[in-house]
Amino acid sequence: MTDELKSANLPTGGAAEATSLPTAVDRASFQAELDKLRVREKAHSREGDEIAAARRRLPMVEMDANIPLIGPDGPLTLLDAFEGRRQLIAYYFMWHPGRPAPKQCEGCTWCNTHVAELSYLHSRDITYAVFCQGPYGESSRYREFMGWEMPWYSAEASLETLLVGRHIGMMHLVCYVRDGDRVFETYWTTRRGVEVMDNSYSLMDLTVYGRQEPQEDSPPGWPQPWGAGSSHVTRINGRPIAQWSRLEAGRSDDLANSQP
């Protein structure tokens, strides 16, 4: 991973030395400015709480609980994907059928690499699962290559029903609740709404150089190579960033066989 970062000519540790820096001040001045920002941060948190409260009060729409999916044991239903829990969060993973691992969606890879521990969701009676928008066979082998452990299903044959009125082929997060054997959709989001999965961006946003992407509002001289020119914000040297560590660990990225 380190070698790939270096060969991509992107900033790693120490590369920001040639860029601009914030104004250096004494501790009291620094704290005074931080206190001003903290007022806005707290307002932002409170607004987020209010939006979440409104989200919990949205109406819901009933889905056919028997919408078919394909999993490791063959056909199953949307209701089965709840695994007996009351709620379900489904990530609709973009897929390019027949393409090799390096050509699969870097954004979906980025998001799902952050889903490492499911017990906290399970403790709240929530199942997290990937509903891949491609065939089960090759996409599940991608899951094996990445070393992911979340439930993985193919929703390819049912996308018109599951994502009715939405853009098929785009990443989506969709929330469901069940009432006995009845299933209801309660919320969905896409594009930047999916960033809720991404603690790396949240941590980057706390740093002085942020995400280092051109669309950010940063002072002149701040490094912003990610997404500029031939660089992509979640891809290095032709692969989604997280794939490099899997290759270095000796895993095969051949989606045409069943070896991890």
Summary of the structure (lengths in Angstrom):
residues: 260
radius of gyration: 21.1
end to end distance: 19.3
largest distance: 64.4
contacts: 692
relative contact order: 0.17
helix: 37%
strand: 19%
